[in-house]
Amino acid sequence: MNASALPRYIDEKEYCAIRGCKVGTARNERWRGAGPPVYRIGGRQVRYKFSEVIAWIENFKVEPREGAR
């Protein structure tokens, strides 16, 4: 299998850098069941699938109102 065909997973710090939030915010979201899906590796390591993070962020897109500048 080609390595470039594999999904990319990112750690908590990279997720927070993309999202512009603090690690504590990400942890709070996970505890509440909010945010993008999370994958646990070895019980403690948290990973996010990059494509799911981008899709989750895009769900918050706001279209400009008609007639607005």
TORPAVEX-540802 format. One record per atom (N, C-alpha, C): x, y, z; residue in three letters; atom name. Coordinates in steps of 0.2 Angstrom, whole numbers, plus 5000, padded with zeros to 4 digits. Layout:
BEGIN
+------+------+------+---------+-------+
!    x !    y !    z ! residuo ! atomo !
+------+------+------+---------+-------+
!    X !    Y !    Z !     ALA !    CA !
...
+------+------+------+---------+-------+
***
This chain:
BEGIN
+------+------+------+---------+-------+
!    x !    y !    z ! residuo ! atomo !
+------+------+------+---------+-------+
! 5004 ! 4994 ! 5000 !     MET !     N !
! 5000 ! 5000 ! 5000 !     MET !    CA !
! 5004 ! 5006 ! 5000 !     MET !     C !
! 5003 ! 5011 ! 4996 !     ASN !     N !
! 5006 ! 5017 ! 4996 !     ASN !    CA !
! 5005 ! 5021 ! 5002 !     ASN !     C !
! 5011 ! 5024 ! 5005 !     ALA !     N !
! 5010 ! 5028 ! 5011 !     ALA !    CA !
! 5006 ! 5034 ! 5010 !     ALA !     C !
! 5006 ! 5037 ! 5004 !     SER !     N !
! 5003 ! 5043 ! 5003 !     SER !    CA !
! 4995 ! 5042 ! 5003 !     SER !     C !
! 4993 ! 5036 ! 5002 !     ALA !     N !
! 4986 ! 5034 ! 5002 !     ALA !    CA !
! 4983 ! 5033 ! 5009 !     ALA !     C !
! 4987 ! 5033 ! 5014 !     LEU !     N !
! 4985 ! 5032 ! 5021 !     LEU !    CA !
! 4983 ! 5038 ! 5024 !     LEU !     C !
! 4978 ! 5038 ! 5028 !     PRO !     N !
! 4975 ! 5044 ! 5031 !     PRO !    CA !
! 4980 ! 5047 ! 5036 !     PRO !     C !
! 4980 ! 5054 ! 5036 !     ARG !     N !
! 4985 ! 5057 ! 5041 !     ARG !    CA !
! 4982 ! 5058 ! 5048 !     ARG !     C !
! 4985 ! 5057 ! 5053 !     TYR !     N !
! 4983 ! 5058 ! 5060 !     TYR !    CA !
! 4987 ! 5063 ! 5063 !     TYR !     C !
! 4984 ! 5068 ! 5067 !     ILE !     N !
! 4988 ! 5073 ! 5070 !     ILE !    CA !
! 4987 ! 5072 ! 5078 !     ILE !     C !
! 4992 ! 5075 ! 5081 !     ASP !     N !
! 4991 ! 5074 ! 5089 !     ASP !    CA !
! 4987 ! 5081 ! 5091 !     ASP !     C !
! 4987 ! 5081 ! 5098 !     GLU !     N !
! 4983 ! 5086 ! 5101 !     GLU !    CA !
! 4985 ! 5093 ! 5100 !     GLU !     C !
! 4992 ! 5093 ! 5100 !     LYS !     N !
! 4995 ! 5100 ! 5099 !     LYS !    CA !
! 4994 ! 5103 ! 5092 !     LYS !     C !
! 4995 ! 5098 ! 5087 !     GLU !     N !
! 4994 ! 5100 ! 5080 !     GLU !    CA !
! 4987 ! 5102 ! 5079 !     GLU !     C !
! 4982 ! 5098 ! 5082 !     TYR !     N !
! 4975 ! 5100 ! 5081 !     TYR !    CA !
! 4974 ! 5107 ! 5084 !     TYR !     C !
! 4976 ! 5108 ! 5090 !     CYS !     N !
! 4975 ! 5115 ! 5093 !     CYS !    CA !
! 4978 ! 5121 ! 5089 !     CYS !     C !
! 4984 ! 5119 ! 5086 !     ALA !     N !
! 4987 ! 5124 ! 5082 !     ALA !    CA !
! 4983 ! 5126 ! 5076 !     ALA !     C !
! 4980 ! 5121 ! 5073 !     ILE !     N !
! 4976 ! 5122 ! 5067 !     ILE !    CA !
! 4969 ! 5125 ! 5069 !     ILE !     C !
! 4967 ! 5123 ! 5074 !     ARG !     N !
! 4960 ! 5126 ! 5077 !     ARG !    CA !
! 4961 ! 5133 ! 5080 !     ARG !     C !
! 4967 ! 5134 ! 5083 !     GLY !     N !
! 4968 ! 5140 ! 5086 !     GLY !    CA !
! 4965 ! 5140 ! 5093 !     GLY !     C !
! 4966 ! 5135 ! 5097 !     CYS !     N !
! 4963 ! 5134 ! 5104 !     CYS !    CA !
! 4968 ! 5131 ! 5108 !     CYS !     C !
! 4967 ! 5131 ! 5115 !     LYS !     N !
! 4972 ! 5129 ! 5120 !     LYS !    CA !
! 4970 ! 5121 ! 5120 !     LYS !     C !
! 4975 ! 5118 ! 5123 !     VAL !     N !
! 4975 ! 5110 ! 5124 !     VAL !    CA !
! 4969 ! 5109 ! 5129 !     VAL !     C !
! 4969 ! 5113 ! 5134 !     GLY !     N !
! 4963 ! 5112 ! 5139 !     GLY !    CA !
! 4956 ! 5113 ! 5136 !     GLY !     C !
! 4955 ! 5117 ! 5131 !     THR !     N !
! 4949 ! 5118 ! 5127 !     THR !    CA !
! 4948 ! 5111 ! 5123 !     THR !     C !
! 4953 ! 5108 ! 5120 !     ALA !     N !
! 4952 ! 5102 ! 5116 !     ALA !    CA !
! 4950 ! 5096 ! 5121 !     ALA !     C !
! 4953 ! 5096 ! 5127 !     ARG !     N !
! 4952 ! 5091 ! 5132 !     ARG !    CA !
! 4945 ! 5092 ! 5135 !     ARG !     C !
! 4943 ! 5098 ! 5136 !     ASN !     N !
! 4936 ! 5099 ! 5138 !     ASN !    CA !
! 4931 ! 5097 ! 5133 !     ASN !     C !
! 4932 ! 5098 ! 5127 !     GLU !     N !
! 4927 ! 5096 ! 5121 !     GLU !    CA !
! 4927 ! 5089 ! 5121 !     GLU !     C !
! 4932 ! 5085 ! 5122 !     ARG !     N !
! 4932 ! 5078 ! 5122 !     ARG !    CA !
! 4928 ! 5075 ! 5127 !     ARG !     C !
! 4929 ! 5078 ! 5133 !     TRP !     N !
! 4925 ! 5076 ! 5139 !     TRP !    CA !
! 4918 ! 5077 ! 5138 !     TRP !     C !
! 4916 ! 5082 ! 5135 !     ARG !     N !
! 4909 ! 5084 ! 5133 !     ARG !    CA !
! 4906 ! 5080 ! 5127 !     ARG !     C !
! 4910 ! 5077 ! 5124 !     GLY !     N !
! 4908 ! 5073 ! 5118 !     GLY !    CA !
! 4907 ! 5078 ! 5112 !     GLY !     C !
! 4910 ! 5084 ! 5112 !     ALA !     N !
! 4910 ! 5089 ! 5106 !     ALA !    CA !
! 4916 ! 5088 ! 5102 !     ALA !     C !
! 4916 ! 5092 ! 5097 !     GLY !     N !
! 4922 ! 5092 ! 5093 !     GLY !    CA !
! 4923 ! 5086 ! 5088 !     GLY !     C !
! 4928 ! 5086 ! 5084 !     PRO !     N !
! 4929 ! 5081 ! 5079 !     PRO !    CA !
! 4930 ! 5074 ! 5082 !     PRO !     C !
! 4929 ! 5068 ! 5079 !     PRO !     N !
! 4930 ! 5062 ! 5082 !     PRO !    CA !
! 4938 ! 5061 ! 5084 !     PRO !     C !
! 4939 ! 5057 ! 5089 !     VAL !     N !
! 4945 ! 5056 ! 5092 !     VAL !    CA !
! 4947 ! 5049 ! 5092 !     VAL !     C !
! 4953 ! 5048 ! 5091 !     TYR !     N !
! 4956 ! 5041 ! 5091 !     TYR !    CA !
! 4961 ! 5040 ! 5097 !     TYR !     C !
! 4960 ! 5035 ! 5101 !     ARG !     N !
! 4965 ! 5034 ! 5106 !     ARG !    CA !
! 4970 ! 5028 ! 5104 !     ARG !     C !
! 4976 ! 5030 ! 5105 !     ILE !     N !
! 4981 ! 5025 ! 5103 !     ILE !    CA !
! 4985 ! 5023 ! 5110 !     ILE !     C !
! 4984 ! 5016 ! 5112 !     GLY !     N !
! 4988 ! 5014 ! 5118 !     GLY !    CA !
! 4984 ! 5017 ! 5124 !     GLY !     C !
! 4978 ! 5019 ! 5123 !     GLY !     N !
! 4974 ! 5021 ! 5129 !     GLY !    CA !
! 4975 ! 5028 ! 5131 !     GLY !     C !
! 4980 ! 5031 ! 5130 !     ARG !     N !
! 4981 ! 5038 ! 5132 !     ARG !    CA !
! 4983 ! 5043 ! 5127 !     ARG !     C !
! 4986 ! 5041 ! 5122 !     GLN !     N !
! 4988 ! 5045 ! 5116 !     GLN !    CA !
! 4982 ! 5047 ! 5112 !     GLN !     C !
! 4981 ! 5053 ! 5111 !     VAL !     N !
! 4975 ! 5055 ! 5107 !     VAL !    CA !
! 4977 ! 5058 ! 5100 !     VAL !     C !
! 4973 ! 5055 ! 5095 !     ARG !     N !
! 4975 ! 5057 ! 5088 !     ARG !    CA !
! 4968 ! 5059 ! 5085 !     ARG !     C !
! 4969 ! 5064 ! 5080 !     TYR !     N !
! 4963 ! 5066 ! 5076 !     TYR !    CA !
! 4965 ! 5065 ! 5069 !     TYR !     C !
! 4960 ! 5063 ! 5065 !     LYS !     N !
! 4961 ! 5062 ! 5058 !     LYS !    CA !
! 4961 ! 5069 ! 5055 !     LYS !     C !
! 4966 ! 5071 ! 5051 !     PHE !     N !
! 4966 ! 5077 ! 5048 !     PHE !    CA !
! 4960 ! 5079 ! 5044 !     PHE !     C !
! 4958 ! 5074 ! 5040 !     SER !     N !
! 4952 ! 5076 ! 5035 !     SER !    CA !
! 4946 ! 5077 ! 5039 !     SER !     C !
! 4945 ! 5073 ! 5045 !     GLU !     N !
! 4939 ! 5074 ! 5049 !     GLU !    CA !
! 4939 ! 5081 ! 5053 !     GLU !     C !
! 4945 ! 5083 ! 5055 !     VAL !     N !
! 4946 ! 5090 ! 5058 !     VAL !    CA !
! 4944 ! 5095 ! 5053 !     VAL !     C !
! 4947 ! 5095 ! 5047 !     ILE !     N !
! 4945 ! 5100 ! 5042 !     ILE !    CA !
! 4937 ! 5100 ! 5040 !     ILE !     C !
! 4935 ! 5094 ! 5040 !     ALA !     N !
! 4927 ! 5094 ! 5038 !     ALA !    CA !
! 4923 ! 5096 ! 5044 !     ALA !     C !
! 4925 ! 5095 ! 5050 !     TRP !     N !
! 4922 ! 5098 ! 5056 !     TRP !    CA !
! 4922 ! 5105 ! 5056 !     TRP !     C !
! 4928 ! 5108 ! 5055 !     ILE !     N !
! 4929 ! 5116 ! 5055 !     ILE !    CA !
! 4925 ! 5119 ! 5049 !     ILE !     C !
! 4924 ! 5115 ! 5044 !     GLU !     N !
! 4920 ! 5118 ! 5038 !     GLU !    CA !
! 4913 ! 5118 ! 5039 !     GLU !     C !
! 4911 ! 5114 ! 5044 !     ASN !     N !
! 4903 ! 5114 ! 5046 !     ASN !    CA !
! 4901 ! 5121 ! 5049 !     ASN !     C !
! 4906 ! 5125 ! 5051 !     PHE !     N !
! 4905 ! 5131 ! 5054 !     PHE !    CA !
! 4905 ! 5137 ! 5049 !     PHE !     C !
! 4905 ! 5136 ! 5043 !     LYS !     N !
! 4906 ! 5141 ! 5038 !     LYS !    CA !
! 4899 ! 5145 ! 5038 !     LYS !     C !
! 4900 ! 5151 ! 5038 !     VAL !     N !
! 4895 ! 5156 ! 5038 !     VAL !    CA !
! 4894 ! 5160 ! 5031 !     VAL !     C !
! 4889 ! 5159 ! 5028 !     GLU !     N !
! 4888 ! 5162 ! 5022 !     GLU !    CA !
! 4886 ! 5170 ! 5023 !     GLU !     C !
! 4888 ! 5174 ! 5019 !     PRO !     N !
! 4887 ! 5181 ! 5020 !     PRO !    CA !
! 4879 ! 5182 ! 5018 !     PRO !     C !
! 4876 ! 5187 ! 5022 !     ARG !     N !
! 4869 ! 5188 ! 5020 !     ARG !    CA !
! 4868 ! 5192 ! 5014 !     ARG !     C !
! 4863 ! 5191 ! 5010 !     GLU !     N !
! 4862 ! 5194 ! 5004 !     GLU !    CA !
! 4861 ! 5202 ! 5005 !     GLU !     C !
! 4865 ! 5205 ! 5001 !     GLY !     N !
! 4865 ! 5213 ! 5002 !     GLY !    CA !
! 4871 ! 5215 ! 5006 !     GLY !     C !
! 4874 ! 5211 ! 5010 !     ALA !     N !
! 4879 ! 5213 ! 5015 !     ALA !    CA !
! 4886 ! 5214 ! 5011 !     ALA !     C !
! 4890 ! 5218 ! 5013 !     ARG !     N !
! 4896 ! 5220 ! 5010 !     ARG !    CA !
! 4901 ! 5215 ! 5012 !     ARG !     C !
+------+------+------+---------+-------+
***
